[in-house]
Amino acid sequence: MTPKTYQEFKDTLNESAPPSSWSLPLQSLWFEAKGDWEASHNIAQDLHSSMGSWIHAYLHRKEGDEWNAGYWYRQAGQPFPKHSLEEELQQLVEVNL
């Protein structure tokens, strides 16, 4: 079952994998929240949508590659965020619930 709140999403992080019934963007965010940047990036880079670009941007921002992140934020039609990474992760999760 897809979580209905960010807290419900966070409560699933003790599992070994996200449910396969979840959308790919939500699965990508789950891996990121678990600390598996590579698995999250592998999913995000194959999502050829504005959401995939936004997640891709967030991931590159998190790794400290602002130039690459900026490119992906522009592809997503999103401004470069001024808020924290945690706040952006929550925003991304909530948009995908």
C-alpha positions in Angstrom: 0.0 0.0 0.0 1.3 3.5 -0.9 1.8 5.7 2.2 -0.5 8.6 2.6 1.9 10.9 4.6 5.6 11.6 4.8 5.7 9.9 8.2 4.1 6.8 6.8 6.8 6.8 4.1 9.5 7.2 6.7 8.0 4.3 8.7 8.7 1.9 5.8 12.4 2.6 5.8 13.0 -0.4 8.2 12.0 -2.7 5.3 14.6 -4.2 3.0 13.1 -2.8 -0.2 10.2 -0.6 -1.3 7.0 -2.2 -2.4 7.1 -3.0 -6.1 3.5 -1.6 -6.3 4.9 1.9 -5.6 5.6 4.3 -8.4 9.1 4.4 -9.7 9.7 8.0 -8.4 8.6 7.0 -4.9 10.8 3.9 -5.1 13.7 6.1 -6.1 13.0 8.5 -3.2 12.8 5.5 -0.8 16.3 4.3 -1.8 17.6 7.8 -1.3 16.0 8.0 2.2 17.7 4.7 3.0 21.0 6.2 2.0 21.4 4.2 -1.2 22.2 7.1 -3.6 23.3 4.8 -6.4 20.0 2.8 -6.5 18.0 6.0 -6.3 20.0 7.6 -9.1 19.7 4.4 -11.3 15.9 4.7 -11.2 15.8 8.5 -11.5 18.0 8.7 -14.6 15.7 6.3 -16.4 12.6 8.4 -15.6 12.2 10.6 -18.7 9.8 13.1 -17.1 9.9 16.3 -15.2 9.6 14.4 -11.9 12.5 12.2 -12.9 14.5 15.3 -13.7 13.6 16.9 -10.3 14.7 13.8 -8.4 17.8 13.6 -10.5 18.5 17.3 -9.6 18.0 16.7 -5.9 20.4 13.7 -6.0 23.1 15.8 -7.7 22.5 18.7 -5.2 22.9 16.2 -2.4 26.2 15.0 -3.8 27.4 18.6 -4.0 27.4 18.9 -7.8 25.6 22.2 -8.1 26.3 22.6 -11.8 24.8 19.3 -12.7 21.9 19.8 -10.2 21.2 23.2 -11.8 20.9 21.6 -15.2 18.4 19.0 -14.0 16.4 21.6 -12.0 16.0 23.5 -15.3 15.0 20.3 -17.1 12.4 19.8 -14.4 11.1 23.4 -14.5 12.0 23.8 -10.9 14.0 26.6 -9.2 17.2 25.7 -7.5 16.0 25.3 -3.9 17.0 27.5 -1.0 15.7 25.1 1.6 17.4 22.1 3.2 17.8 18.7 1.5 15.6 17.1 4.1 12.8 19.6 3.3 13.2 19.0 -0.4 13.1 15.2 0.2 9.9 15.6 2.1 8.4 17.8 -0.6 9.4 15.3 -3.3 7.8 12.4 -1.3 4.6 14.3 -0.6 4.2 15.2 -4.3 4.5 11.5 -5.2 2.1 10.1 -2.6 
